[in-house]
């Protein structure tokens, strides 16, 4: 391994965006025989008569490829199985996609397979290809086992796994670290599953039934362990990364096999692995849209698409269409003009076709016309319609507690090219509409309420290069103290009384409020006590208490609340 300052900039994810991959190869196995223009069959060699060899172990029917391992006594072909068993007793099956033109480097490799359940099966869906121009038996290659049945050397433990191998020269395999394999147990055997990898120059991500189960990266920091992997989206410039030289970077063929291990029992056979489909997709340059933040009716805005050179049939459409004068067209450029009086968010969607025949889309949002009205938003605000009664038109009124923030326009003030130009705050002395102070807070996204209670009146204006929008009616914000009180029901009580803690804040205390309760009798002796009540109600059992007046004392947020409870016989 070698430490290198490998990246001057972060990786360009446009080249490795999984949303933009086109299909390069597929076989749905819908025929009645294996397409040998696509698949190479590993035949049993040196056949002296008509052995029950591998061609008889491979079939296509009912929409699946079937690879079968058999117990075949007296099979004289000694190349059908190279284990320690009597070589004339077993036959197996293996196919791979032909080197020309069905080998691929990077992309999405996926197959829906049925892996048989049982010990000593060496089924596999894997990728293998030479570094030169020969077939996979030449060695000298990378290897990715997407799903493989394996076992310990003594045959004592069976497992499904994913793993990597590297053959830097013919017949010479590098011994890789233990964490280049990942076991799944046997839970996926005996049922149909989708096995898939997403392979880029930076990482290989393994999926079963479209759920990620494992990943390994080419680059890492610190020691060579799985926990130090650095994925594509984690790479930053000017940092020293270590490079795993076993990381797969060869073109590879797709392979399926149904083999057996040395410990097989003939009673387990025949056993069949099935493949419903296999599909290979490869990355292409992801589209990128250049678009102004805002388009006005006083001028046009140009939106352009940068897309892979193989893309054809490029069209675009704007929604909602009424916001612009021309809402659809073709080509890489859309010249748009806002419709008269338009104001709103629009989306442009480009569609294009790739050589595979698949259609892809890319979209981007922008603002058309003057900006939206500012809005008051806050988790601590409770709106209702309110009329001042002093000549002011109906407007929204918001009641909040002291020491809270009111957000008039939250987030990025440059969104849609908009800007809150000013806040006019008027502090009212009372509901008669007489004020004694006024604050102009200029630009900004938040208004900060002071500790004193009172009534605010707020006006705001949002502006972009198309014009301005103002709130025609003021927004009123009534700042109140948070006051609590106790409600006792029933009172008088002869058995049980429910004590309810109430608040001006929606008539309910905060979910996080915590209060303590004490009850004193007529001579001030403590009759009952309950600490850290986390509900707004508490039931007090008064059965058997002496008749008389009891003092209820509650403590909430450093405030003491008292009430009287009458107990009767």
Helices and strands as residue ranges (DSSP letters): E 3-5, G 13-16, E 21-27, E 39-41, G 54-57, E 58-61, E 64-71, E 90-91, E 93-97, E 103-104, E 107-114, E 121-130, G 136-138, E 141-151, E 158-169, E 172-173, G 178-180, E 181-185, E 192-199, E 203-208, E 211-217, E 219-220, G 226-228, E 229-230, G 232-234, E 240-243, E 252-260, G 266-268, E 271-283, E 288-290, E 294-295, E 300-306, E 312-319, G 321-323, E 328-330, E 333-337, E 343-353, E 359-369, E 382-386, E 395-401, E 405-407, G 415-417, E 419-428, E 435-440, E 446-448, E 454-464, E 467-470, E 475-480, E 484-489, E 496-503, E 515-520, E 526-533, E 537-541, E 548-556, E 559-567
